[in-house]
Amino acid sequence: METGGRVFTPRRPRRLLALAAAMVVVASLGAVAGPAGARPERFHGAAPGSVTCQLSGTVSFNPRLSASQSTAHPSRLTGRLSGCRTSNAAVTITSGRVTETFKASPLNCATLSSTGAPASLTVAWKGNAFGHRASFTKTRETNNASQVVTNGRGFEGFAVPGAGGRSSTSGSFAAASGSTSNAYTTLTHGALDSMCRSAKGVAKLTVAGTITLGSGVAQGGKYAVALGAYAGYANPDGLVSFELATGAHLTYATDYLAKGQGWAAMAEAPGASAWSHSGFRLVMAVPILPGVGTLAQGATGAYNQYFTTLAKNLVSAGEANAILRLGWEFNGNWYRWSVQSSADAANFVKYWQHIVTTMRAVHGQSFKFSWNPNGPSPTSYSPDQAYPGNAYVDYVGTDQYDNFWGSPFTPSAAWANDLSQQWGLNWLASFAVAHAKPIGIPEWSDEYRPDGHGLGDDPSFMDAMAAWFVSHKVAFADIWSYDSSSTYRNNILDGTFPKSLAEFKVDFG
């Protein structure tokens, strides 16, 4: 975004107390898009959805189940998942593994009745997100008490109901009410009782059933979109507050590296570690000339060392899978890396290629790179001249705010211009298709501006953007929810955007 009045000032991140609370409130499934043919991306954040799978496995007992013992029998369920169905249209689970450890057996030979045994569940997934391979980090959850059940064929089994128990979660899901599962043996009550009474007792049983984790609601509101936000520097709990205020589920977080304090301050990546355990995937703006240097020098590889350092620091901070916006809004005239001519574009392309090659060479990284011009910034050169090439770009996108310099100054005229301008949304849609790249929108919002060119509290912009995200299968859309000053405002929660806030809740809440 053009920074007249916008200052990104590092501050100490607040404690993440609100995050833990939100993880108990929002049931979710995470999704990440990535280029076809790449190794699966690992996702560790929260996004809306639930998964129901067929379960097949074994439950083992230690000590063995025996009719002569009425003491607790700690047990362990291990199995595979198949035939999974998700409530999130962007996500397909192709396979999974499940481990469920019971403090006491869910089946008790002494009574063959409900035991009330709590269970600790761990699930790991593989699948696809937005048509690309993805994997989901392990979910760990403490469930409420189990109970013995019998299916229609009379086979003995047990269930772990989702309601009424304590649930704490980490990983790709946040389940407010816990998981639900049903696992049945191939034994009737009488057959299991007979085995219990044998000399050997029961060491292991084969089971099959179903398991569901997460909320049945894929996305509130009218539109299912992978959302993110910017709510201030290194501020994960600001995003959680946004979720609680709007009812929207956030998966991504936009943030910024220091853009005017020199190479060391940029490469240090201050603030990145604030996101490492937040559950949000980081979309980080990287100033490729942080107050010093030139595009021409960058094109020679002169600054590669700083990007090696940056990559190592991001990996160390737990942000190895960050999406990096190198030289964002390069087609504007407000940053040092501004591309204003064909010669600048050629240098920008070479410099970008150096940066990507350098950062990809760092051990442990799985960065993705977003090519991110600005919407209302006409140029004398064509977009293709500044494009680094498909091998160096993972996402294409734009920053889109509700502003306008034309006449008549109306929301409909402004939106028509958003679509048709040189670097506008129509161009972006066509460009993404031509280059087979997913679209990511790192910044968008309604806007009040001190120069009077913001449309202000404009709910039509909210709804039009939401519909555009869906129709063009946008991989992520991060709303700017932050006021840079009292006169430069974009935070729909600050009280000056009541109509837009109401529309946002309808669209995404």
N, C-alpha and C positions, 0 to 999 in steps of 0.2 A: 504494500500500500504506500501511496505517496505520503511522506512523513512530515508535511507541514503541520506542526502541532503534535505529531506522533513521536514519542520518545520511548524507546525500550530501555528501561533502567533496571539493571539487575537488583534483586533484593533477596533477602533470605527467605526460602520457601517456608510456608506455614506447615505445622504438623498435620499429618494426613489422618486426623481423627474422623473427619466426615466420610472419608473413603470407606472405612470399615463399616460404617453404618449403612452406606449406600449399597454395599455388597450384600447386605441382608435384605435390602428392599427390592433390588432389581434382579429378576431372573434373566440369564443371558447366555448367549452363544457368540463366540467371536469369529470374525471372518476377515480375511485379508486377500487382496487381489495381488497377482504377480504375473510376470510374463510367462506365456506357455513355453514349455521345455525347460524351465528353470527347476532347480531342486525345490522341494516343498518348502514353503515359508512356515515358520513357527509362529503361531499366534498366542499371545498371552494376555489379551485384554478382554473387556466385557462388551458384548453387543447383544441385541435381542434375539431370542429364539429358544427352542427346546428340541430335544432329540428323543425319539422312542425307537428302541432297537430290540431285535430278537436276541436272546441270551442263551448260550449253550456252554456248559462247563461242569465243574465238579465242586462239591463242598466236602472238605476234609475236617476230621475231628481229632483233637488232641487234649485229653486222652480219648480213646474210642468211646462211642456211644454204647452204653450197657444198661440193661434193665436193673442191674444190681447197684448202679451208682446214680444217685440223684443230684450229685454235685454239678457245678457248672462245667460245661465242655466248650472251651474256646474253640472256635472254628473259623475256617477261611474258605471263601468262595473265590474261585478263579475261573475266568471264562473268556470267550470271544463274543463279539457283537457283530451282527449282520442284519441286512434288511432294514437299515435305519431310515426313519422318516424325520424330516426337520420342519419346523414351522417357519424357518427363515428361507425364503425363496432363493436367496443368493448362495446358500450353503448346501452341500451334499456330503453326508458322512458315508464313506465307503467301507470302513472297517474300524474296529476298536477293540480294546482290551479292558477288562474290568476285574478289580480285586475288591472284595468286601470282607473285612475282618470283624468278627463278632466276639464280644467279650464272653458271651455264653452262647451255646448252640441255639439256633432258631428252632431246632428240633430236639426234643428232650425225651429220651426213652421212658423215663419214670412216669411221665404224664401224657406225652404226645399232645400237648396243648400249648397255648400261647406262653412264651417265656419272657417276653418283654426285653429281649436282648438288644441293646443299642449296637449300631454297626458303623464302622468307618469305611467309607467308600472311596476308591480311587479309579478314575476312568481316563484313558488316553485315546485320542481319536486321530484318524487320517481321513482326508476327503478332498473336496474341491470348494473353492470360493470364487464366485464370479467367473466360473469356467476354468479356473487355474488350480493346480495342485496346491494343497495347503495341509498343514498339520496343526493340531491344537494341543496346547500344553496340558499336562495332567490336571484333572480336577480332584480335589480332596474335600470331603464333606463328612460331617458327623450326622448320621440319621437318627430318627427316633426309633422306638422299640419295634421289634419284629413281632409277627404273630403267625401261628400255624394256620394253613388254609388247605382246602381240598378242591381239586378241579372237577369238571363234569365227568371224568372217567373214574373218579374215586381215588386218584393218586394223591399221595401226601406231599405237601410242600410248605412253603412259608412266604410271607409277604412283608415288605417294609413299606408301610404307607407314608405318604408324603406329609400329611398334616399332623399337627399337634406335637411336634418334637423340636429339639434344638437343631439348628442347621448352621454350620460355619463352612465357608467355601473359599478355596483359592484356585487359580487356574482359569480355564476358559469359560466357566460358568459361575453365576452367582444365584443360587437357588434359594428363594425365600422360604419355601415350604419343604425343602429336602427333596430327594429323589423318591420315586415310587418304583418298586420292583416286585415281581412274582416269579418264583422259581419252584418248579415241581419235579419230584422224583418220578421214577417209573414204578413205584411201589404203592400198594394200597396200605391203609392203616394196619390191617392184619399182617401183611407181609413184612412191613417195617418192624412191627412189634416182635415178630418171630425172629428176625435178624438180631434185634436188640437182646433177645434172650439166649442167643447162641453163645457158645464158649468164647468165640473170637470177638464178639461185639461188632460194631460198625466203624470202620476207619475212613471210608470215603463213599460218597454217593454221587451218581451222575444226575444233573439237573438241567432243565430247560425252561425258558419263560421269556419275560419281557422286562425291560427297564426303561424308565423315562427320567430325564434330568432336565431341569430348567422350566421356564414358564411356557405355557401354551400360546402366549401372545408373541408373534414375531416382531411387530412394531406397532406401537400405538398410532393413532391418527390415520390420515388418509394415505400416507406415503411410506413405503418401506425403503429407507435410505440409510446407508452407513454414515452416521454423523460424527462430527468432532467439533471442537470449539477452541477459541483463544480467550482466556479470561484473565490474562496477566502473566508476567514472566514467572516461570518455574512454579506454577500454581495449580497442581492437580486437584486440590480440594475446591478450587474455584469452579472447576468443571463439574465436580460432584454437586456443588450448590446449584449450578445451572440445571443439572438433571432433576434435582428435587423441585426446583421452581417451575420447570416446564413440563415435566413428565416424560421428556425425551431420553432415549438411551444413547450415550456417547461411547464411541469406540476409539476415536482418534483425538490427538491433541496437537494444535499448532503452537510452536514456540520459536524463539529467535536466538541466534548467537550474537555477541557484541559486534556491532557493525562499524564502529568508528574509533576503536581503541588500539588498533594495531594487530599484528599477526599473533603475538603471544596470547592476548586476551581472547581472540577468536578461537585459536586452536586448543585452548584450555577447555573449551566447552563448558563454561560455568553454568550451572543450573540443570544440565542434562541428567544428572543422577537423581534429581527430584522425581523424575518420571519412571525410574527403573522398576519400581514395585507398585506403580499406580494402577496398573491394569489398562492404561491407555497406550495406543501405539503412537509414537512421536513423529510428527511431521515438522522437521526442523529447517528453518530458513538459514542458509549459509552465506554470509557476505564474502564474496570471492575477492574483494578488494576492501579490506576493513579499515578504510581511512588512508591507506597507502597503496602504492603500486599502480600498474597500468595493465590494460588488457593485452597490449602488445608484448609486455614482458611475461605475462602469464602464459601467452601462447608459445613461449620458448621453453616452458617447464621450469622457470626460475623460482616458482613458489611451491613446487611439489612437496618440499620437505614439511611445510606447514600442514598440508593436507594428510600426510602420513601421520603426523602428531595428532591431528584432529581425529582421524579414524581410530587410532589406538585409544584415545581418551573416551570416545563414544563407546567403543567395545568394553572398556574397563568400567564405564558407568552403567553397563547393562542395556545399552541402546544400539546393539549390533544390527538390529533390524529396522532402524529409523529410516524414514523416507526423507531424503535431503533435497531441498529446493535451492539448487546452486544459483546464485546471482538472480534471485527472484525479481520480477518486474523489470527485467533488463531493458525492455523497450520504452520505459519511461525516461524522464530526464532528471530524476531526483537522487539517484544513487551513483556512487563513484564508478560502478561497473556499467553505467548506461551505454547502450549500444545505439548510436545515433547515425551510423552510416554503414555502407556495405563493407568498408574496410574494418570498422569495429566488429561487424558481424563475423567476418572471417577470423579475426583474432579471438572473439568470444567462443566460436566453435572449437578452435584448436585448444584454447585454454580449458574449456569444459572437458574435452577428451583427455587431456593430461590429468585433470582432477579425478575423473572417474577411474581411469586406469590406475592411478596412484592409490586411491582409497580401496579399490577392489583387491589390491595386492596385500592388504593387511590381514594377518591371520585372525580368524574368528568372525570376520564381518559378513553380513548378509544385507548390506545397504541397498536401497532402491533410490533412484534418482528421478526427480520430477522437474520437467522443463516447464517453466512457469512465467509466461509473460503477463502483462496487465491489459485488461480489456480496452479502456478508452485512451489508448496511446498510439495514434497513427504514426507510421514511419515511412521514410523514403525507400527502404529496402523491403523485400518480401519476407514473410515468416520463414520460408524454406531456407533463406540465406543464413538465418541464425540458428537453424536446427542442427544439433550435433550429430544426428544419425541414430537410427534405431538401436544399434549395438550399445549406445551410451545413454539411452533414455528408457525408463520404465513406465513413467506416467507423463501425460501431457495435461496441462490445466491452465487456469487463469484465475485472477483475483477480480471479483465482480461485486461492485457496490452500487447502491441505488442512488446514482448521481447523473446529472445531465447538463449539457451546456447549450442545448438547442431550444427551439421554439416550435409549437407551444410547450410550455413547461408543465407537462402533465404526466402522470404515471404511465399512461398508454404510449405516449410519444417516447418517453424515456426507455420503456421496455423494447419498443420497436428498434430503437437505436442500439440497445444492448445486444440485440440479435444480429443486426446488420453491419455494425462498424467493422473496420478492417481486421482487428484482432478480436472480434465479437464472438458470441456463442455459436452462431451459424458456422463461422469459419472453424471454430474449435471442434465442433461435431464432425465436420468433414475431414479435418486434419487427423483426428483420432482414428477415424475409419481407414483413411488412406495409409496410415502408418501402423495400424493394428495395435494401438496402445490404449489402455484404459484411461479414463479421464479422472483427474483428482482436482478438487476445488479447495485450495488451502485457506482462502479467505472469501467471505461473502457476508453481506449484511445490509440492512437499512442504514440510512445515514443522515445526520444533521451536520452541516458544514458551516464554518464561519463566513465563507464566501457566498453562501446562499444557494449553492448548486446541488445540495442534497435534497432528496424528495421527502425526507423526514419520516413521519409515522405512516408508512405506505404498505398496508397489508397485501395489496395486489402483487407487489414485488416478491414478498415471501411466498405466496402461493404459486406465482409463475416460476420462480426458481425451483421450488419443490417438484412441480410437474416436470420441469426440464431435467432435473436430476434423474427422475425415474425413467423418462422416455429415452434418455441417452445412457442408461445403466452406469451412472457415475459411481466410481469405486469408493470415494469418500468426499464429504462436503463439510468443511469446518467453518462454522459461523464465527465471525469476530464479535465477541460479546464483551467489549471493553471500551471505556470512554477515555480518549487520549487527553481531553481537557473538558472544561465546562461548556465549550462551544463546538467541540469536535466530538460528536457522540455517535456510538454504534452499539451500545449495550442495550439490548431490548428489555433488560430487567431494571433499567435505571428510572423508570416511571414516565419517561417521555415518549415511549412507543407502545401505548396500551393496545391499540388496534393491531399492530404488528405482532405483539406478544400473543394476543388472543388467536391470531391466525396461525402463528407458529405452533401453538398448542393443538389446534385443530389438525394441522398438517402432520405433526411429528409426535405429539404428546401422548 
